[in-house]
Amino acid sequence: MASPDEYDVKIEFIKHSDNQEKIVDIAQNDSDWHVRQFAVAYIEDEETLKDILVNDPISSVSIKAMEQINDIDFLTDACLNNPFSHIRLATLTRITDESLLSSEDLSGLLNSVAINDPNEFIVKLAVENNSFNSPEVLISIAESGHDEEIRKIAISKITDEKILSDFALNDSSVFIRREAILNPNLIDFDILSEVIRNDSDEFNRRWACEKINDKDYLLKLLFNKSFYHRLDDLSLNHNLDCEDYFKGIYENSDDEYHCLVSVNLIKDNTFLDNVVLNESDVKIRLEAIKNNYFSNQKILNDLISRENDSDILFYAISKIRDENTLVNYIQTHLNDSRPTLQAILNVGDIGLLRDLTKHSNPKIRLNAVRSISHNLKDDYNVILKDIALADENRDVCLEATGAVTDSYDLIEIADRNDDNEIRAFALKRIPTSRLLDGFLFVRDSDIHSSDFRQKLKSFALEESDDEIRHIAIFKLDDKGTLDRIACLENDDSIVAKNRLNTLFEDIKRIDNERLLKKLISSG
């Protein structure tokens, strides 16, 4: 690279010289690519520019040459056939941005790029372009493309409803199905209803529901038993504002199923209160309790003291907000029934929950741990750590370990638990530290103590279990230890080399963050 003085001299010469031969010589042969790039802008001969585009090893110089060339046949060829993706990308961008081709020729170029270019980003750029609209190519990309984002773009442009229907119903990707459902050209209610009935994804079903704007058609779906498991999805359709209609069905129909559907969709709190209190059919009462608009706490509190049906109790307890009511129910019904387990999940009394973590029934202990983790505070880490170390049930230990947030406690679980699955899980949950020899960047300084790092190092060097050893290696921040392990001829060395690479990336990122902070503070 030229010194600053040499660079300035060359730039000034290029700016003011009429000697094209000398400028070409600089553009083709100067050792400083910055100078070559500057010289390219002053070259008048297109053949020379083409030569530079093809032969200069620096992408910025080649692209600068491309920007000076006006031979559209040459540019089109470069866009399709240049071996370097950065040249193909820059050329395609110029051709599209500057409208260098007729709409017909551009469409043909984009089709060729979309079909043949090996670079997915370039293919995406071609498919996104408004002039790319070949039905055959769109369908081909949607069916066999490797990149899901490109497939989605292709599907968003397809107009054939039959093709869209096939994607909406049968594609293995939830996002591809969704793109087909969202396409405005898919309007067949029967296809949308199949999506509602069968799609595993909640959002796909609800988008399909939203596209059905015929109230009569929706009502037919609601009262079709095969759609009963999708009532929640159907009920959100804004075209179903039929409160009085559903009340009339409940009050006048002898069909139990029609009453069940209607109670599910009524939003009137007072009406629902009356159904819960006075309906003799257990199934219908249950639907009223499950209804999102039913929330009368007095009725719920009274209900659990006299109700025998397990399902009604379960859904009633899931809605109760009064802590004393829940505590009382647990204490008087301490078993592993669904209602009791639900009450344990909902209660926040830490004293009661600690007692329940010592119960003989593992299901009760498991739900007590889950409830503690839902209400997690820093001082609960010790409780959860003790459970992870002492409980004899693996599921309970894993649940407790998964809720621990303190890195000291996690490394202790990894050190003292006898179950390798739990130990590995604890290690995985420890945030990767970012220390490299003397280089220090502290996010949570407590996890970088020498004690902590020494345990991690012993796992990486001495642990007999392969998975635990590899996890520890990838958590290490000690470059010396990592270099030692990287020199070994085994799987550990591969993990150590990968970790060294991530440390290098961490340091670059941290340096950038520090530089940005300095710029902000000084600016």
RORO-406977 format. One record per residue (C-alpha): x negated, y, z; residue in three letters. Coordinates in pm, whole numbers, plus 50000, padded with zeros to 5 digits. Layout:
NODE, x, y, z, r
NODE, X, Y, Z, ALA $
...
END
This chain:
NODE, x, y, z, r
NODE, 50000, 50000, 50000, MET $
NODE, 49868, 50346, 49909, ALA $
NODE, 49763, 50588, 50182, SER $
NODE, 50001, 50883, 50238, PRO $
NODE, 49769, 51114, 50041, ASP $
NODE, 49740, 50870, 49748, GLU $
NODE, 50115, 50814, 49748, TYR $
NODE, 50191, 51187, 49736, ASP $
NODE, 49943, 51242, 49453, VAL $
NODE, 50096, 50962, 49244, LYS $
NODE, 50451, 51080, 49306, ILE $
NODE, 50365, 51436, 49205, GLU $
NODE, 50193, 51309, 48889, PHE $
NODE, 50499, 51102, 48790, ILE $
NODE, 50733, 51396, 48853, LYS $
NODE, 50544, 51637, 48629, HIS $
NODE, 50377, 51419, 48367, SER $
NODE, 50495, 51374, 48006, ASP $
NODE, 50258, 51083, 47961, ASN $
NODE, 50500, 50792, 47923, GLN $
NODE, 50217, 50544, 47868, GLU $
NODE, 50060, 50633, 48204, LYS $
NODE, 50397, 50627, 48384, ILE $
NODE, 50471, 50282, 48237, VAL $
NODE, 50129, 50162, 48350, ASP $
NODE, 50202, 50281, 48706, ILE $
NODE, 50550, 50124, 48701, ALA $
NODE, 50411, 49789, 48588, GLN $
NODE, 50078, 49768, 48771, ASN $
NODE, 50055, 49991, 49079, ASP $
NODE, 49989, 49794, 49397, SER $
NODE, 50241, 50000, 49598, ASP $
NODE, 50596, 49891, 49511, TRP $
NODE, 50735, 50221, 49641, HIS $
NODE, 50532, 50400, 49374, VAL $
NODE, 50639, 50149, 49106, ARG $
NODE, 51003, 50198, 49202, GLN $
NODE, 50970, 50577, 49178, PHE $
NODE, 50798, 50553, 48839, ALA $
NODE, 51075, 50332, 48694, VAL $
NODE, 51321, 50622, 48717, ALA $
NODE, 51101, 50821, 48473, TYR $
NODE, 51067, 50552, 48205, ILE $
NODE, 51252, 50622, 47882, GLU $
NODE, 51198, 50296, 47692, ASP $
NODE, 51467, 50035, 47764, GLU $
NODE, 51251, 49741, 47650, GLU $
NODE, 50994, 49834, 47912, THR $
NODE, 51269, 49859, 48174, LEU $
NODE, 51394, 49513, 48075, LYS $
NODE, 51043, 49374, 48113, ASP $
NODE, 51014, 49526, 48463, ILE $
NODE, 51355, 49394, 48561, LEU $
NODE, 51252, 49042, 48462, VAL $
NODE, 50896, 49041, 48592, ASN $
NODE, 50854, 49268, 48897, ASP $
NODE, 50836, 49056, 49214, PRO $
NODE, 51002, 49322, 49431, ILE $
NODE, 51381, 49328, 49419, SER $
NODE, 51408, 49704, 49476, SER $
NODE, 51190, 49773, 49169, VAL $
NODE, 51387, 49530, 48950, SER $
NODE, 51718, 49676, 49061, ILE $
NODE, 51593, 50030, 48992, LYS $
NODE, 51503, 49920, 48640, ALA $
NODE, 51846, 49764, 48595, MET $
NODE, 52010, 50092, 48691, GLU $
NODE, 51830, 50267, 48400, GLN $
NODE, 51932, 50010, 48135, ILE $
NODE, 52239, 50073, 47918, ASN $
NODE, 52224, 49765, 47693, ASP $
NODE, 52548, 49600, 47802, ILE $
NODE, 52464, 49265, 47637, ASP $
NODE, 52138, 49252, 47830, PHE $
NODE, 52313, 49348, 48156, LEU $
NODE, 52581, 49086, 48102, THR $
NODE, 52316, 48822, 48041, ASP $
NODE, 52127, 48931, 48354, ALA $
NODE, 52448, 48913, 48555, CYS $
NODE, 52507, 48555, 48440, LEU $
NODE, 52159, 48409, 48402, ASN $
NODE, 51893, 48597, 48601, ASN $
NODE, 51737, 48344, 48843, PRO $
NODE, 51743, 48591, 49133, PHE $
NODE, 52072, 48639, 49317, SER $
NODE, 51991, 48999, 49417, HIS $
NODE, 51960, 49095, 49050, ILE $
NODE, 52282, 48917, 48954, ARG $
NODE, 52464, 49082, 49245, LEU $
NODE, 52336, 49433, 49174, ALA $
NODE, 52412, 49398, 48803, THR $
NODE, 52765, 49273, 48863, LEU $
NODE, 52825, 49559, 49108, THR $
NODE, 52706, 49814, 48853, ARG $
NODE, 52914, 49667, 48570, ILE $
NODE, 53230, 49670, 48781, THR $
NODE, 53172, 50005, 48957, ASP $
NODE, 53088, 50192, 48637, GLU $
NODE, 53351, 50015, 48419, SER $
NODE, 53091, 49925, 48157, LEU $
NODE, 53314, 49658, 47998, LEU $
NODE, 53663, 49652, 47855, SER $
NODE, 53921, 49489, 48082, SER $
NODE, 53926, 49179, 47861, GLU $
NODE, 53546, 49143, 47856, ASP $
NODE, 53523, 49211, 48228, LEU $
NODE, 53782, 48943, 48298, SER $
NODE, 53578, 48693, 48094, GLY $
NODE, 53256, 48789, 48276, LEU $
NODE, 53420, 48755, 48617, LEU $
NODE, 53558, 48414, 48522, ASN $
NODE, 53210, 48293, 48421, SER $
NODE, 53056, 48427, 48742, VAL $
NODE, 53326, 48270, 48958, ALA $
NODE, 53286, 47931, 48791, ILE $
NODE, 52908, 47914, 48754, ASN $
NODE, 52724, 48136, 49003, ASP $
NODE, 52569, 47931, 49289, PRO $
NODE, 52574, 48228, 49529, ASN $
NODE, 52899, 48236, 49728, GLU $
NODE, 52877, 48608, 49803, PHE $
NODE, 52858, 48687, 49431, ILE $
NODE, 53148, 48452, 49362, VAL $
NODE, 53348, 48628, 49634, LYS $
NODE, 53274, 48966, 49476, LEU $
NODE, 53397, 48838, 49139, ALA $
NODE, 53713, 48676, 49276, VAL $
NODE, 53803, 48988, 49478, GLU $
NODE, 53790, 49212, 49172, ASN $
NODE, 54131, 49326, 49046, ASN $
NODE, 54037, 49224, 48690, SER $
NODE, 53985, 48863, 48798, PHE $
NODE, 54320, 48698, 48741, ASN $
NODE, 54275, 48379, 48538, SER $
NODE, 54540, 48138, 48674, PRO $
NODE, 54336, 47829, 48582, GLU $
NODE, 54017, 47953, 48749, VAL $
NODE, 54207, 48076, 49056, LEU $
NODE, 54369, 47736, 49101, ILE $
NODE, 54038, 47557, 49046, SER $
NODE, 53864, 47771, 49310, ILE $
NODE, 54156, 47733, 49551, ALA $
NODE, 54149, 47355, 49512, GLU $
NODE, 53778, 47279, 49509, SER $
NODE, 53590, 47584, 49640, GLY $
NODE, 53348, 47525, 49926, HIS $
NODE, 53385, 47865, 50093, ASP $
NODE, 53716, 47907, 50276, GLU $
NODE, 53718, 48286, 50246, GLU $
NODE, 53686, 48262, 49868, ILE $
NODE, 53962, 48000, 49856, ARG $
NODE, 54187, 48234, 50055, LYS $
NODE, 54126, 48521, 49814, ILE $
NODE, 54205, 48293, 49520, ALA $
NODE, 54529, 48173, 49680, ILE $
NODE, 54636, 48530, 49754, SER $
NODE, 54626, 48595, 49377, LYS $
NODE, 54812, 48283, 49260, ILE $
NODE, 55161, 48353, 49127, THR $
NODE, 55279, 47997, 49053, ASP $
NODE, 55520, 47909, 49336, GLU $
NODE, 55486, 47534, 49278, LYS $
NODE, 55108, 47554, 49325, ILE $
NODE, 55151, 47774, 49632, LEU $
NODE, 55403, 47529, 49778, SER $
NODE, 55154, 47246, 49749, ASP $
NODE, 54890, 47447, 49937, PHE $
NODE, 55141, 47563, 50201, ALA $
NODE, 55256, 47209, 50275, LEU $
NODE, 54952, 46991, 50219, ASN $
NODE, 54616, 47166, 50257, ASP $
NODE, 54408, 47043, 50550, SER $
NODE, 54296, 47396, 50645, SER $
NODE, 54535, 47593, 50864, VAL $
NODE, 54407, 47920, 50714, PHE $
NODE, 54452, 47808, 50354, ILE $
NODE, 54809, 47700, 50432, ARG $
NODE, 54868, 48037, 50597, ARG $
NODE, 54740, 48228, 50294, GLU $
NODE, 54980, 48037, 50072, ALA $
NODE, 55269, 48102, 50313, ILE $
NODE, 55190, 48474, 50322, LEU $
NODE, 55168, 48501, 49943, ASN $
NODE, 55474, 48708, 49837, PRO $
NODE, 55531, 48471, 49543, ASN $
NODE, 55628, 48188, 49779, LEU $
NODE, 55995, 48256, 49850, ILE $
NODE, 56161, 47912, 49831, ASP $
NODE, 56354, 47873, 50159, PHE $
NODE, 56340, 47493, 50136, ASP $
NODE, 55959, 47502, 50120, ILE $
NODE, 55942, 47753, 50405, LEU $
NODE, 56174, 47537, 50612, SER $
NODE, 55942, 47239, 50559, GLU $
NODE, 55656, 47454, 50689, VAL $
NODE, 55865, 47543, 50993, ILE $
NODE, 55953, 47179, 51057, ARG $
NODE, 55610, 47024, 51007, ASN $
NODE, 55318, 47269, 51027, ASP $
NODE, 55103, 47215, 51335, SER $
NODE, 55007, 47582, 51358, ASP $
NODE, 55234, 47819, 51554, GLU $
NODE, 55144, 48125, 51347, PHE $
NODE, 55204, 47947, 51017, ASN $
NODE, 55549, 47840, 51133, ARG $
NODE, 55636, 48189, 51251, ARG $
NODE, 55520, 48355, 50930, TRP $
NODE, 55738, 48110, 50740, ALA $
NODE, 56031, 48193, 50970, CYS $
NODE, 55978, 48563, 50912, GLU $
NODE, 56011, 48518, 50535, LYS $
NODE, 56361, 48366, 50562, ILE $
NODE, 56595, 48664, 50548, ASN $
NODE, 56923, 48476, 50495, ASP $
NODE, 57117, 48454, 50824, LYS $
NODE, 57341, 48169, 50707, ASP $
NODE, 57041, 47964, 50598, TYR $
NODE, 56875, 48024, 50936, LEU $
NODE, 57184, 47911, 51123, LEU $
NODE, 57190, 47589, 50922, LYS $
NODE, 56831, 47525, 51030, LEU $
NODE, 56911, 47603, 51393, LEU $
NODE, 57192, 47353, 51405, PHE $
NODE, 56994, 47083, 51223, ASN $
NODE, 56864, 46842, 51488, LYS $
NODE, 56540, 46780, 51303, SER $
NODE, 56449, 47146, 51373, PHE $
NODE, 56523, 47134, 51745, TYR $
NODE, 56152, 47121, 51833, HIS $
NODE, 56110, 47451, 51643, ARG $
NODE, 56381, 47655, 51814, LEU $
NODE, 56124, 47885, 51974, ASP $
NODE, 55979, 47969, 51633, ASP $
NODE, 56318, 48019, 51468, LEU $
NODE, 56450, 48233, 51751, SER $
NODE, 56187, 48500, 51683, LEU $
NODE, 56323, 48574, 51337, ASN $
NODE, 56449, 48933, 51346, HIS $
NODE, 56741, 48838, 51119, ASN $
NODE, 56893, 48629, 51400, LEU $
NODE, 57066, 48906, 51595, ASP $
NODE, 57368, 48688, 51673, CYS $
NODE, 57418, 48722, 52049, GLU $
NODE, 57800, 48717, 52043, ASP $
NODE, 57801, 48436, 51790, TYR $
NODE, 57588, 48212, 52016, PHE $
NODE, 57795, 48298, 52322, LYS $
NODE, 58105, 48197, 52129, GLY $
NODE, 57946, 47865, 52028, ILE $
NODE, 57857, 47790, 52391, TYR $
NODE, 58201, 47880, 52523, GLU $
NODE, 58411, 47711, 52254, ASN $
NODE, 58216, 47421, 52104, SER $
NODE, 58252, 47061, 52221, ASP $
NODE, 57927, 46967, 52055, ASP $
NODE, 57656, 46935, 52322, GLU $
NODE, 57377, 46990, 52070, TYR $
NODE, 57532, 47316, 51942, HIS $
NODE, 57563, 47436, 52303, CYS $
NODE, 57200, 47349, 52371, LEU $
NODE, 57087, 47549, 52070, VAL $
NODE, 57303, 47847, 52160, SER $
NODE, 57189, 47864, 52524, VAL $
NODE, 56833, 47860, 52393, ASN $
NODE, 56897, 48176, 52191, LEU $
NODE, 57114, 48389, 52422, ILE $
NODE, 56932, 48691, 52571, LYS $
NODE, 57196, 48816, 52817, ASP $
NODE, 57054, 48768, 53171, ASN $
NODE, 57393, 48770, 53342, THR $
NODE, 57531, 48516, 53098, PHE $
NODE, 57230, 48288, 53154, LEU $
NODE, 57262, 48323, 53534, ASP $
NODE, 57620, 48198, 53507, ASN $
NODE, 57515, 47897, 53296, VAL $
NODE, 57243, 47798, 53545, VAL $
NODE, 57481, 47827, 53840, LEU $
NODE, 57795, 47670, 53696, ASN $
NODE, 57713, 47443, 53400, GLU $
NODE, 57772, 47075, 53480, SER $
NODE, 57571, 46938, 53187, ASP $
NODE, 57211, 46894, 53313, VAL $
NODE, 57061, 46927, 52964, LYS $
NODE, 57233, 47260, 52901, ILE $
NODE, 57136, 47394, 53244, ARG $
NODE, 56777, 47296, 53170, LEU $
NODE, 56780, 47491, 52842, GLU $
NODE, 56918, 47797, 53021, ALA $
NODE, 56637, 47778, 53280, ILE $
NODE, 56374, 47735, 53008, LYS $
NODE, 56510, 48037, 52819, ASN $
NODE, 56251, 48319, 52835, ASN $
NODE, 56525, 48570, 52925, TYR $
NODE, 56626, 48383, 53240, PHE $
NODE, 56419, 48503, 53536, SER $
NODE, 56657, 48546, 53833, ASN $
NODE, 56425, 48482, 54129, GLN $
NODE, 56703, 48444, 54387, LYS $
NODE, 56872, 48172, 54185, ILE $
NODE, 56537, 47999, 54126, LEU $
NODE, 56444, 48008, 54495, ASN $
NODE, 56783, 47868, 54596, ASP $
NODE, 56774, 47611, 54319, LEU $
NODE, 56460, 47426, 54425, ILE $
NODE, 56596, 47364, 54774, SER $
NODE, 56892, 47163, 54642, ARG $
NODE, 56801, 47039, 54293, GLU $
NODE, 56715, 46674, 54229, ASN $
NODE, 56648, 46671, 53857, ASP $
NODE, 56268, 46660, 53803, SER $
NODE, 56272, 46852, 53472, ASP $
NODE, 56486, 47134, 53612, ILE $
NODE, 56261, 47156, 53918, LEU $
NODE, 55950, 47167, 53700, PHE $
NODE, 56072, 47457, 53484, TYR $
NODE, 56224, 47640, 53779, ALA $
NODE, 55898, 47622, 53975, ILE $
NODE, 55701, 47741, 53673, SER $
NODE, 55901, 48068, 53689, LYS $
NODE, 55899, 48128, 54066, ILE $
NODE, 55682, 48421, 54172, ARG $
NODE, 55736, 48413, 54549, ASP $
NODE, 55425, 48272, 54717, GLU $
NODE, 55601, 48159, 55036, ASN $
NODE, 55859, 47962, 54838, THR $
NODE, 55585, 47780, 54648, LEU $
NODE, 55381, 47709, 54961, VAL $
NODE, 55686, 47573, 55139, ASN $
NODE, 55776, 47350, 54844, TYR $
NODE, 55423, 47206, 54826, ILE $
NODE, 55410, 47136, 55199, GLN $
NODE, 55747, 46958, 55196, THR $
NODE, 55696, 46770, 54868, HIS $
NODE, 55324, 46684, 54875, LEU $
NODE, 55297, 46421, 54600, ASN $
NODE, 55181, 46402, 54240, ASP $
NODE, 55520, 46469, 54082, SER $
NODE, 55534, 46722, 53796, ARG $
NODE, 55717, 46987, 54005, PRO $
NODE, 55463, 46967, 54288, THR $
NODE, 55164, 46976, 54055, LEU $
NODE, 55315, 47279, 53880, GLN $
NODE, 55371, 47452, 54215, ALA $
NODE, 55004, 47394, 54304, ILE $
NODE, 54899, 47555, 53975, LEU $
NODE, 55112, 47860, 54047, ASN $
NODE, 55022, 47918, 54412, VAL $
NODE, 54743, 48155, 54513, GLY $
NODE, 54704, 48072, 54887, ASP $
NODE, 54330, 47995, 54904, ILE $
NODE, 54357, 47832, 55246, GLY $
NODE, 54620, 47587, 55124, LEU $
NODE, 54430, 47523, 54802, LEU $
NODE, 54108, 47446, 54991, ARG $
NODE, 54297, 47191, 55199, ASP $
NODE, 54444, 47038, 54883, LEU $
NODE, 54096, 46994, 54732, THR $
NODE, 54037, 46738, 55009, LYS $
NODE, 54360, 46544, 54948, HIS $
NODE, 54329, 46172, 54872, SER $
NODE, 54522, 46206, 54544, ASN $
NODE, 54288, 46312, 54258, PRO $
NODE, 54574, 46474, 54061, LYS $
NODE, 54647, 46705, 54354, ILE $
NODE, 54278, 46786, 54393, ARG $
NODE, 54245, 46854, 54020, LEU $
NODE, 54535, 47101, 54012, ASN $
NODE, 54410, 47269, 54329, ALA $
NODE, 54073, 47327, 54159, VAL $
NODE, 54250, 47461, 53850, ARG $
NODE, 54450, 47702, 54061, SER $
NODE, 54136, 47824, 54241, ILE $
NODE, 53965, 47878, 53905, SER $
NODE, 54265, 48078, 53775, HIS $
NODE, 54237, 48310, 54076, ASN $
NODE, 53860, 48311, 54059, LEU $
NODE, 53665, 48557, 54272, LYS $
NODE, 53290, 48559, 54329, ASP $
NODE, 53318, 48406, 54675, ASP $
NODE, 53508, 48107, 54530, TYR $
NODE, 53195, 47990, 54345, ASN $
NODE, 53063, 47821, 54658, VAL $
NODE, 53391, 47634, 54710, ILE $
NODE, 53387, 47511, 54351, LEU $
NODE, 53018, 47416, 54369, LYS $
NODE, 53078, 47206, 54680, ASP $
NODE, 53366, 47028, 54505, ILE $
NODE, 53152, 46964, 54197, ALA $
NODE, 52885, 46809, 54418, LEU $
NODE, 53105, 46608, 54651, ALA $
NODE, 53422, 46494, 54473, ASP $
NODE, 53424, 46130, 54367, GLU $
NODE, 53649, 46192, 54065, ASN $
NODE, 53467, 46297, 53744, ARG $
NODE, 53760, 46502, 53607, ASP $
NODE, 53777, 46702, 53930, VAL $
NODE, 53399, 46760, 53924, CYS $
NODE, 53406, 46871, 53560, LEU $
NODE, 53696, 47108, 53626, GLU $
NODE, 53513, 47263, 53922, ALA $
NODE, 53186, 47291, 53727, THR $
NODE, 53368, 47455, 53437, GLY $
NODE, 53498, 47728, 53669, ALA $
NODE, 53165, 47806, 53840, VAL $
NODE, 53018, 48133, 53710, THR $
NODE, 52711, 48173, 53934, ASP $
NODE, 52392, 48046, 53766, SER $
NODE, 52228, 47950, 54096, TYR $
NODE, 52525, 47726, 54178, ASP $
NODE, 52524, 47575, 53829, LEU $
NODE, 52156, 47483, 53844, ILE $
NODE, 52214, 47330, 54186, GLU $
NODE, 52496, 47115, 54043, ILE $
NODE, 52264, 47009, 53760, ALA $
NODE, 51992, 46928, 54014, ASP $
NODE, 52196, 46740, 54275, ARG $
NODE, 52489, 46571, 54101, ASN $
NODE, 52436, 46203, 54015, ASP $
NODE, 52656, 46206, 53703, ASP $
NODE, 52458, 46298, 53391, ASN $
NODE, 52768, 46421, 53206, GLU $
NODE, 52839, 46670, 53485, ILE $
NODE, 52473, 46771, 53511, ARG $
NODE, 52455, 46838, 53135, ALA $
NODE, 52779, 47036, 53146, PHE $
NODE, 52646, 47251, 53433, ALA $
NODE, 52327, 47327, 53241, LEU $
NODE, 52520, 47421, 52927, LYS $
NODE, 52717, 47678, 53127, ARG $
NODE, 52406, 47863, 53244, ILE $
NODE, 52357, 48180, 53035, PRO $
NODE, 52041, 48161, 52826, THR $
NODE, 51783, 48386, 52989, SER $
NODE, 51582, 48636, 52787, ARG $
NODE, 51236, 48648, 52942, LEU $
NODE, 50920, 48594, 52744, LEU $
NODE, 50596, 48596, 52948, ASP $
NODE, 50545, 48961, 53055, GLY $
NODE, 50834, 49087, 52843, PHE $
NODE, 51135, 49156, 53064, LEU $
NODE, 51489, 49236, 52970, PHE $
NODE, 51732, 49199, 53259, VAL $
NODE, 52105, 49157, 53218, ARG $
NODE, 52164, 48951, 53534, ASP $
NODE, 51844, 48975, 53729, SER $
NODE, 51945, 48711, 53985, ASP $
NODE, 51924, 48432, 53727, ILE $
NODE, 51561, 48510, 53648, HIS $
NODE, 51411, 48426, 53988, SER $
NODE, 51100, 48208, 53988, SER $
NODE, 51296, 47941, 54180, ASP $
NODE, 51557, 47924, 53910, PHE $
NODE, 51303, 47916, 53628, ARG $
NODE, 51093, 47651, 53802, GLN $
NODE, 51392, 47416, 53824, LYS $
NODE, 51475, 47475, 53461, LEU $
NODE, 51114, 47403, 53364, LYS $
NODE, 51113, 47077, 53562, SER $
NODE, 51429, 46966, 53379, PHE $
NODE, 51263, 47044, 53046, ALA $
NODE, 50939, 46857, 53129, LEU $
NODE, 51038, 46575, 53363, GLU $
NODE, 51406, 46483, 53311, GLU $
NODE, 51462, 46127, 53189, SER $
NODE, 51800, 46195, 53025, ASP $
NODE, 51747, 46318, 52666, ASP $
NODE, 52053, 46544, 52650, GLU $
NODE, 51978, 46718, 52979, ILE $
NODE, 51613, 46763, 52885, ARG $
NODE, 51705, 46917, 52549, HIS $
NODE, 51960, 47154, 52702, ILE $
NODE, 51700, 47271, 52954, ALA $
NODE, 51440, 47326, 52680, ILE $
NODE, 51684, 47543, 52491, PHE $
NODE, 51748, 47750, 52805, LYS $
NODE, 51377, 47808, 52871, LEU $
NODE, 51227, 48156, 52851, ASP $
NODE, 50867, 48047, 52918, ASP $
NODE, 50669, 48071, 52594, LYS $
NODE, 50372, 47879, 52732, GLY $
NODE, 50586, 47579, 52829, THR $
NODE, 50774, 47592, 52501, LEU $
NODE, 50447, 47598, 52305, ASP $
NODE, 50328, 47289, 52494, ARG $
NODE, 50648, 47101, 52420, ILE $
NODE, 50648, 47216, 52057, ALA $
NODE, 50309, 47046, 52006, CYS $
NODE, 50451, 46704, 52094, LEU $
NODE, 50550, 46463, 51817, GLU $
NODE, 50906, 46387, 51926, ASN $
NODE, 51258, 46530, 51929, ASP $
NODE, 51168, 46761, 52218, ASP $
NODE, 50929, 46951, 51991, SER $
NODE, 51209, 47027, 51742, ILE $
NODE, 51428, 47169, 52020, VAL $
NODE, 51135, 47373, 52155, ALA $
NODE, 51057, 47518, 51811, LYS $
NODE, 51421, 47615, 51765, ASN $
NODE, 51421, 47783, 52105, ARG $
NODE, 51104, 47975, 52019, LEU $
NODE, 51275, 48102, 51706, ASN $
NODE, 51577, 48223, 51903, THR $
NODE, 51349, 48393, 52156, LEU $
NODE, 51183, 48579, 51871, PHE $
NODE, 51525, 48690, 51744, GLU $
NODE, 51627, 48792, 52098, ASP $
NODE, 51321, 49010, 52132, ILE $
NODE, 51384, 49180, 51798, LYS $
NODE, 51743, 49249, 51900, ARG $
NODE, 51639, 49378, 52242, ILE $
NODE, 51376, 49605, 52086, ASP $
NODE, 51641, 49745, 51853, ASN $
NODE, 51879, 49802, 52145, GLU $
NODE, 51610, 49987, 52340, ARG $
NODE, 51518, 50198, 52039, LEU $
NODE, 51883, 50285, 51982, LEU $
NODE, 51922, 50390, 52347, LYS $
NODE, 51613, 50612, 52318, LYS $
NODE, 51747, 50775, 52004, LEU $
NODE, 52086, 50836, 52166, ILE $
NODE, 51934, 50978, 52485, SER $
NODE, 51696, 51204, 52293, SER $
NODE, 51948, 51311, 52035, GLY $
END
